[in-house]
Amino acid sequence: MASSPQATNLDEQELRDLRYRMRHSAAHVMADAVLQLFPEARMGVGPPTDDGFYYDFEVSRPFTPEDLESIEALMRERVAGAHPFVRGEFARNDAPAMFADQPYKLEIIEDIPDEEELTTYSHGIFTDLCQGPHVASTDQIYAFKLLSVAGAYWRGDERRPMLQRIYGTAWETQEALDDYLTRLGEAERRDHRRLGRQLGLFSIHEEVGPGLIIWHPKGAVVRSIAEDFWRKLHRERGYDLVYSPHVGRSNLWETSGHLDFYRDSMYASMDVEGQEYFLKPMNCPFHIMVYKSSLRSYRNLPMRLGELGTVYRYERSGTLHGTMRVRGFTQDDAHIFCRPDQVEDEVLGVLDLTFDLVGAFGFTDYVISLSTRPEKSVGDPEMWDHATESLRRALDSRGLTYEVDEGGGAFYGPKIDLKIKDAIGREWQCTTVQFDFNLPQRFDLTFQGSDGGQHRPYMVHRAILGSIERFVGVLTEHYGGAFPAWLAPVQAVLIPIVDRHIDYAEQVAQQLRDANCRVEVDARSERMNLKIRDAQTQKIPYMLVVGDKEAEASAVAVRTRSGENLGPIPVPDFMERLAADVTSGQ
């Protein structure tokens, strides 16, 4: 395959634009190949994505790996043919004839407003409903590969037909494609769903319901360590921690606006003594109730309320993904109620807490964006300007690089979003600092100012980790399951060589437990080497082999999960080593 002759001279935005057009064009070429090989195929949609492209098809049988090879081979012929992409226009009454055998395309056309232009793009003999843009010709799709097939409901609706989605990727050079495929292989190796089963962290059961996580003992250890650390830092930074119920009466959600604007993401109501209740999709209204429980003075502010609060949101089954996208999850939620003159300091406090918290988990590279007022918004424009400038000054004062998403804020306030980069460069949305001018007004929140009058507080929603379920999934993939010692659910496993060494292994294990170490004893009647391999598979930081010599010397023979053999070490010395690992975050 050829390489883009101009790619090395493009700036970042130009390169993104080239990739978008190339991937969009590759999706069309793939659809062309599919129709050649499967003339009965019905086409759905085929957009570009951040890393590639896909196209949905309805065909008479599932695609096989051999089918993908044939499709890709035919795509290469089309690419080599250098067919130009040609834009066309058509009248609405011509659609039935143009797409007579493509019912999904006709459905899309029906949903396009009458005033919008209907356009197609063609290459060779293939024509598709499309707004573009595309590269000039097929030979400008420089390096591509088909990757996989998955099921996808038409328009994401499980009540509609299940189509087959072919995924592919396209890049400006073969080197860029090879780099991506290497990263993709590494991502598969780190997949938290596979590691979750392998390491015994969590499980999901149809009997319980999709998108609902069952935490196993080892996963619960990782989660509890993260939560305990979260609580510690928040108490140190002046947050009061609260708990709120899992359900609330309908009038609460009517006042908050959730029933008007968020109803499709909420679960069906339940009747309690004639009153309508809903599972909570968010924690905000409950924290507002804490604020409203007493009269507030300017002297009481800021009020910082934090909660690890479990919420429930309806997600379509096709969007669920391990612990990353679920139906019940625990937000590391907090709300700050403050005076206008306190805004900047509070935002700075959230940023500092964010970097300390996620930094402790090993994340030091970030992508930050500032989203400003959209066309439709609530709240006084002066409040918007003040809040936005406070966010901007806070970012600038820390010397942080950020992008500005003009008009990208929510209708109720501007926000800062922070994505963390993991060990293989993937970005994960975590922290959000979101102003809200809507809820203080809806719930009529006030405080008595120094002038004796009643004033409206500013309300800041903020989550740092996002959700505990998702963050543990990100952690698992970041470390490839090999958690640092301070996070590892089991820090060391005692491996007796034969059964007569079990008693000594238990004695050492108790010494370590007394020093707050997380240890296990592998007392199975298996060979020592098998036990060591199993411990390495479980990614346990240390394997402590004990036999006659170690028992006589009050020592342990230490091996690491990386395969390093450290030899016999006195038990107190090993305890010091492990403590040093924990302190240093290793």
SEROMI-663562 format. One record per residue (C-alpha): x, y, z; residue in three letters. Coordinates in steps of 0.001 Angstrom, whole numbers, padded with zeros to 6 digits, always signed. Last residue first. Layout:
! SEROMI-663562
XYZALA...
END
This chain:
! SEROMI-663562
+005632+000524+043157GLN+003733+003344+044868GLY+006789+004463+046815SER+005203+003751+050187THR+003850+000379+049082VAL+007177-000704+047609ASP+008985+000436+050773ALA+006560-001601+052905ALA+007247-004642+050725LEU+011000-004255+051180ARG+010655-003719+054927GLU+008526-006856+055231MET+011143-008733+053216PHE+013814-007626+055653ASP+011715-008752+058636PRO+011224-012206+056993VAL+014927-012762+056385PRO+015620-012984+052630ILE+016522-016154+050675PRO+016989-015682+046911GLY+015984-012665+044827LEU+014803-014722+041831ASN+013391-012372+039144GLU+010543-013856+037101GLY+008516-010656+036530SER+006083-011821+039224ARG+008901-011591+041742THR+010647-014419+043579ARG+011676-014425+047224VAL+013004-017356+049212ALA+011650-016706+052719VAL+013538-016484+055992ALA+013386-017561+059615SER+016772-019312+059015ALA+015633-022839+059959GLU+012279-022377+058190ALA+014000-021038+055057GLU+016384-024003+054921LYS+013598-026563+055417ASP+011303-025115+052757GLY+009557-021815+052017VAL+008917-020098+048697VAL+007652-016509+048916LEU+006116-015382+045633MET+005866-011597+045314TYR+003916-009110+043145PRO+000916-011403+042456ILE+000136-011253+038728LYS-002411-014107+038942GLN-000531-015738+036080THR+002657-015241+038115GLN+000999-016944+041079ALA-000053-019839+038836ASP+003496-020153+037506ARG+004881-020263+041055ILE+002324-022880+042088LYS+003234-024990+039062LEU+006916-024733+039959ASN+006218-025881+043529MET+004420-029029+042404ARG+000853-029408+043586GLU-000749-030583+046813SER-002381-027215+047411ARG-001289-025203+050435ALA-000924-021898+048568ASP-000809-019505+051521VAL-002227-016031+050948GLU-001037-012548+051805VAL-002275-008959+052121ARG+000183-007157+054363CYS-001098-005178+057345ASN+001948-005914+059568ALA-000070-008496+061517ASP-000907-010009+058146ARG+002809-010414+057436LEU+003464-012177+060702GLN+000392-014339+060074GLN+001717-015341+056658ALA+005043-016248+058200VAL+003348-018603+060668GLN+001139-020078+057923GLU+004212-020808+055780ALA+005894-022452+058780TYR+002875-024724+059261ASP+002736-025525+055531ILE+006360-026678+055378HIS+005517-030338+056166ARG+003222-030371+053106ASP+006003-029853+050572VAL+007656-026798+048994ILE+005446-024352+050879PRO+004448-021389+048665ILE+003531-018221+050553LEU+001765-015692+048290VAL+002503-011991+048394ALA+000715-008714+047719GLN-002743-010137+047109VAL-005357-007553+046089PRO-002560-005476+044536ALA-003159-001752+045122LEU-000158-000867+047327TRP+001989-003439+045524ALA+001432-001956+042091PRO-001278-003711+040085PHE-000195-006205+037428ALA-003643-006489+035782GLY-002374-004915+032550GLY-001429-001887+034647TYR-003438+000623+032609HIS-006034-002031+031717GLU-006812-002856+035340THR-006710+000808+036328LEU-009211+001669+033573VAL-011553-001079+034780GLY-011126+000127+038362VAL-012015+003616+037105PHE-015128+002382+035330ARG-016529+000664+038387GLU-015538+003514+040704ILE-017265+006110+038563SER-015918+009383+037232GLY-012581+009361+039070LEU-012726+013092+039739ILE-016406+013978+039854ALA-017513+017556+040252ARG-020780+019457+040344HIS-020335+023130+041256VAL-023175+025224+042627MET-022982+029012+042861TYR-025061+030417+045698PRO-028085+032689+045148ARG-028263+035680+047464HIS-030582+036789+050277GLN-029849+040167+051877GLY-028148+040968+055181GLY-025327+042854+053475ASP-022827+040161+054524SER-024926+037738+052488GLY-027639+035385+053659GLN-027627+032274+051550PHE-030100+031036+048963THR-031157+027914+047078LEU-034510+028156+045304ASP-034615+024463+044333PHE-035069+025228+040631ARG-032752+028247+040847GLN-029916+026412+042566PRO-030554+023553+040101LEU-030123+025635+036930ASN-026992+027751+037438PHE-024772+024662+037489ASP-021013+024766+037041PHE-019313+021517+036027GLN-015853+020272+037007VAL-015501+016912+035256THR-012726+014410+035873THR-012542+011023+034213CYS-012676+010687+030434GLN-010142+008077+029361TRP-007498+008662+026693GLU-005392+005817+025324ARG-001621+006268+025287GLY-000452+002743+026029ILE+000189+003258+029750ALA-002999+005283+030224ASP-003795+008871+029354LYS-006179+010749+031635ILE-008997+012896+030284LYS-009978+016100+032056LEU-013151+018061+031426ASP-013691+021633+032643ILE-017205+023037+032595LYS-019538+025888+031746PRO-023127+025943+033069GLY-026817+024944+032807TYR-027195+024426+029064PHE-024122+022174+029162ALA-020886+023618+027835GLY-019660+023055+024293GLY-020324+026569+022983GLY-016632+027108+022296GLU-014667+023983+023225ASP-011429+025558+024411VAL-008417+023233+024478GLU-006082+023050+027443TYR-002447+023388+028458THR-002040+023916+032197LEU+000155+026631+033716GLY-001536+026206+037093ARG-002669+029841+037065SER-003936+029384+033509ASP-006285+026554+034457LEU-007680+028510+037416ALA-007955+031664+035319ARG-009992+029820+032670ARG-012349+028263+035209LEU-012889+031639+036890SER-013367+033220+033475GLU-016120+030741+032701THR-017835+031296+036055ALA-017780+035085+035739HIS-018935+035061+032122ASP-021738+032615+032879TRP-022834+034632+035904MET-022852+037769+033727GLU-024983+035955+031161PRO-027597+035326+033903ASP-028675+031703+034034GLY-030047+029171+031585VAL-028564+028197+028240SER-029342+027761+024554LYS-026556+029046+022314GLU-023926+027165+024278PRO-021731+028768+026986ARG-018160+027500+027237THR-016367+024160+027467SER-012775+024100+028769LEU-010753+021051+027752SER-007913+019098+029358ILE-005868+016164+028035VAL-003737+014566+030734TYR-000482+012721+031424ASP+000445+011840+035011THR-001675+008793+035797PHE-000069+006366+038274GLY-002822+005882+040841PHE-001305+008563+043082ALA-001455+010941+040128GLY-005219+010405+039880VAL-005686+011700+043418LEU-003019+014395+043626ASP-003864+015772+040182PHE-007586+015830+040948THR-007166+017366+044409LEU-005146+020202+042903ASP-007762+020728+040203LEU-010616+020681+042725VAL-008836+023190+044965GLY-008155+025471+042017LEU-011860+025341+041170VAL-012702+026262+044747GLU-010227+029154+044751ASP-011726+030495+041525GLU-015304+030277+042748VAL-014928+031889+046155GLN-015959+035437+045137ASP-019190+034089+043619PRO-020153+032485+046946ARG-020022+028707+047264CYS-021921+025434+047202PHE-019636+022573+046182ILE-021042+019264+045096HIS-019246+015944+045164ALA-019560+012583+043451ASP-017196+009682+043250ASP-019948+007933+041328GLN-020891+004350+042103THR-022409+002377+039262PHE-025565+000582+038182GLY-026425+000216+034514ARG-022914-000322+033179VAL-020413+001048+030680ARG-016756+000639+031675MET-017222-002295+034071THR-017575-004764+031192GLY-019032-002962+028161HIS-022735-002188+027824LEU-023672-000265+024663THR-025639-003066+022986GLY-027693-003614+026135SER-029059-000092+025972ARG-028158+001931+029050GLU-030724+002856+031691TYR-029126+004661+034591ARG-028799+003663+038223TYR-026773+005532+040839VAL-024475+004446+043679THR-023067+007322+045719GLY-019485+007612+046858LEU-020356+010930+048408GLU-018881+014384+048859GLY-020344+017635+050172LEU-018278+020830+050106ARG-019905+023888+051681MET-018073+027099+050811PRO-019627+028836+052560LEU-020976+028909+056102ASN-019916+032562+056673ARG-022025+033657+053687TYR-024929+032389+055767SER-027082+029332+055251ARG-030457+028511+056776LEU-030628+024805+057453SER-031801+021608+055721SER-031540+023298+052335LYS-027856+022392+051903TYR-028490+018767+052865VAL-031465+018693+050475MET-029165+019975+047721ILE-026950+016968+048382HIS-029983+014766+047782PHE-030854+016557+044529PRO-027300+016069+043172CYS-026938+012292+043618ASN-027831+011197+040104MET-029867+008513+038315PRO-031803+007741+041515LYS-034213+004823+041459LEU-037672+006337+041181PHE-040649+006623+043542TYR-044368+007241+042933GLU-046545+007486+046041GLN-049615+005305+046580GLY-048108+003446+049492GLU-044854+002929+047590VAL-045383+002493+043847ASP-042287+001990+041746MET-041152+003997+038751SER-039475+002595+035689ALA-035760+003172+035365TYR-034252+006509+034373MET-032265+007215+031186SER-035352+008021+029102ASP-036580+010393+031838ARG-033574+012700+031686TYR-035012+016055+030560PHE-038507+016304+032032ASP-038270+013659+034759LEU-034788+014901+035610HIS-035935+018497+036016GLY-034731+018809+039615SER-038231+019751+040770THR-039794+016820+038935GLU-037113+014480+040260TRP-037936+015454+043843LEU-041693+015256+043110ASN-041214+011660+041943SER-040142+010434+045361ARG-036550+009293+045827GLY-034633+006048+045655VAL-031073+004910+046413HIS-030866+006902+049612PRO-028092+009414+050380SER-024832+009223+052296TYR-022593+012151+053229VAL-018917+013046+053418LEU-017907+016553+054474ASP-015095+017887+052306TYR-012307+020032+053745GLY-009310+018890+051716ARG-008075+016337+054287GLU-011517+014739+054396ARG-011425+014442+050624HIS-007966+012893+050578LEU-008907+010223+053111LYS-012218+009410+051435ARG-010565+008857+048051TRP-007863+006681+049637PHE-010564+004556+051271ASP-012412+004289+047939GLU-009339+003193+045994ALA-008399+000637+048661ILE-012017-000575+048756SER-012113-001073+044993ARG-008857-003006+044847VAL-009977-005212+047762VAL-013455-005700+046255ALA-011842-006953+043070GLY-010015-009592+045084LYS-013145-010625+047011PRO-015416-010762+043934HIS-017449-007721+042868TRP-020717-008526+041103ILE-021348-005845+038475ILE-024724-005024+036929LEU-024612-004111+033234GLY-026651-007112+032134PRO-028939-008644+034770GLY-028628-010802+037873VAL-029400-014134+036165GLU-027502-012897+033096GLU-024408-012712+035258HIS-021529-010232+035302ILE-018283-011022+037129SER-015602-009266+039128PHE-011952-009363+040210LEU-011071-013056+039937GLY-007710-012448+038272LEU-008461-014326+035054GLN-012105-013244+034916ARG-011357-009544+035449GLY-008316-009899+033197LEU-010540-010909+030285ARG-013019-008101+030948ARG-010236-005626+031750HIS-008725-005995+028272ASP-004950-005632+028751ARG-003943-008208+026139ARG-006582-006777+023802GLU-005126-003286+024315ALA-001662-004604+023516GLU-002940-006088+020273GLY-004618-002797+019414LEU-001431-000900+020187ARG+000480-003159+017791THR-002264-002726+015176LEU-001998+001047+015592TYR+001770+001038+015140ASP+001394-001110+012010ASP-001176+001315+010588LEU+001045+004318+011321ALA+003971+002535+009643GLU+001816+001683+006633GLN+001101+005377+006240THR-001939+007695+006281GLU-004096+005358+008283TRP-007231+003229+007891ALA-009069+000945+010317THR-011813-001627+009941GLY-014909-002845+011739TYR-017643-004899+010086ILE-021011-004546+011801ARG-023590-007267+011288GLN-027210-006210+011688LEU-029709-007134+014412MET-033165-005983+013396PRO-035044-003448+015575ARG-036427-003891+019109ARG-032880-003728+020491GLU-032639-000150+019213ASP-029112+001060+018471GLY-030175+002475+015109ARG-030327-001045+013697TRP-029038-003348+016400TYR-025348-004142+016137ALA-023656-007546+016049GLY-019889-007716+015740ALA-017336-008396+013002VAL-013586-007807+013200SER-010462-006064+011938LEU-010419-005035+008297LEU-007152-003360+007354LYS-006087-000069+005815PHE-003104+001886+004503ALA-003206+004685+001909TYR-006826+005415+001117ILE-005743+008084-001370GLN-005966+005474-004156ASP-009762+005615-003797THR-010025+009144-005148SER-010359+012742-003971ALA-010678+011910-000276VAL-014160+012060+001145HIS-016459+014541+002884PRO-019197+013476+002702GLY-022974+014023+002916GLN-023805+010428+001969CYS-026379+008123+000378LEU-024213+005621-001460ASP-023242+004954-005056THR-020979+002154-006349PHE-020234+001793-010103ILE-016808+003408-009874GLY-016857+005759-006916HIS-020050+007543-005965SER-021114+009983-003264TYR-024749+010888-002747THR-026653+013990-001684THR-030098+015013-000468LEU-030305+018713+000414GLU-032094+019625+003617GLU-035389+021560+003544GLU-037494+018412+003652ASP-035902+017296+006919PRO-034041+013938+006717ILE-035988+011244+008592ASP-037534+009738+005462GLU-034068+009596+003876ILE-032811+007412+006743ILE-035717+005006+006245GLU-034979+004834+002525LEU-031354+003948+003309LYS-032525+001150+005597TYR-034809-000182+002878PRO-031976-000655+000328GLN-033363-002593-002647ASP-035250+000339-004189ALA-032530+002818-003283PHE-032438+004932-006468MET-036041+004165-007410ALA-037504+004980-004035PRO-035222+008058-003695ALA-036275+009847-006909ASP-039173+011604-005142ASN-036685+013222-002776ARG-034714+014817-005592ALA-031089+013900-006111PHE-027634+015412-005689GLU-024231+013966-006579GLY-020676+014045-005263ARG-017993+012078-007093VAL-015255+010103-005379PHE-012621+009335-008028PRO-011653+005712-008761HIS-007907+005165-008321ALA-008133+001515-009447GLY-005609+000466-006801ALA-008154+001297-004102VAL-010849-000783-005800ARG-008489-003759-006128GLU-007439-003381-002506ARG-011105-003396-001469MET-011550-006713-003309LEU-008789-008236-001165ALA-010343-006795+002003GLU-013727-008300+001192ILE-012173-011693+000479SER-010185-011669+003736GLU-013268-010532+005659LEU-015255-013394+004150ASP-012585-015856+005279GLU-012958-014570+008830PRO-016688-015371+008515THR-019661-013042+007992PHE-022894-014360+009431PRO-025586-015544+007000ARG-028376-013961+004945SER-026972-010438+005116VAL-028013-007220+006855GLU-025052-004882+006886PHE-023533-002260+009180ASP-020364-000388+008193TYR-017362+000490+010318TYR-014510+002974+010409PHE-011107+003638+011934GLY-009496+005024+015059ASP-011666+007978+016064ASP-014573+006700+013975THR-015645+006999+010324PRO-019292+006282+009528PRO-020956+003404+007700GLY-024727+003164+008112VAL-027156+000365+007223GLY-026692-001492+003958MET-028812-004429+002838ARG-026813-007299+001364ALA-028428-009378-001432GLU-025477-008813-003767PRO-023068-010425-001257PHE-019610-010417-002912LEU-020080-007258-004970GLN-022239-005702-002277LEU-019543-006371+000329VAL-016851-004834-001874ALA-018827-001608-002388ASP-019563-001435+001345ALA-015816-001720+002013MET-015074+001044-000489VAL-017643+003242+001231HIS-016147+002586+004683ALA-012680+003321+003253ALA-013931+006728+002086SER-015064+007653+005592HIS-011729+006417+006901ARG-009782+008557+004418MET-011930+011625+005070ARG-011500+011354+008844TYR-007796+010545+008568ARG-007175+013571+006379LEU-009100+015838+008779ASP-007145+014550+011778ARG-003909+015167+009863LEU-004988+018713+009026GLU-005781+019367+012680GLN-002424+018037+013850GLU-000326+019906+011288ASP+000423+018298+007951LEU+003870+018093+006339ASN+004523+014440+007219THR+001186+013453+005672ALA+001979+014973+002251GLN+003007+011904+000274PRO+000366+009708+001923SER+001771+006204+001890SER+001133+003547-000716ALA+000000+000000+000000MET
END
